[in-house]
Amino acid sequence: MAYRYLRQRRVKVATVYPESIEIATSQLIGSLLVFGLALGGLAIGYSSVAIQWAVTSVLALIGLFLTVAGLWTLIRKR
């Protein structure tokens, strides 16, 4: 009886989690890429200091949003 319950539970978990974990992983990888772009642009420099900080701030906000969304997806599905 207990084995059947665990087996059903395992099948249910396997059908629910993979796509959410895949989405969260892509969001976290995307956030790392965006943070890398922001830091790379900050190191190289764009055209002026104001444009450099504006673009870096926008990229950092996008990276933060993707990080929070990815972590929230993982936490919510647990």
Residue pairs with C-beta under 8 A, 6 or more apart in sequence:
16 77
17 77
20 73
20 74
20 76
20 77
21 74
21 77
23 70
23 73
24 69
24 70
24 71
24 73
24 74
24 77
25 70
26 70
27 66
27 67
27 69
27 70
27 73
28 66
28 67
28 70
28 71
30 66
31 62
31 63
31 64
31 65
31 66
31 67
31 70
32 63
34 59
34 60
34 62
34 63
34 66
35 59
35 60
35 63
37 59
38 55
38 56
38 59
38 60
38 63
39 56
41 52
41 55
41 56
41 59
42 52
42 56
45 52
46 52
46 55
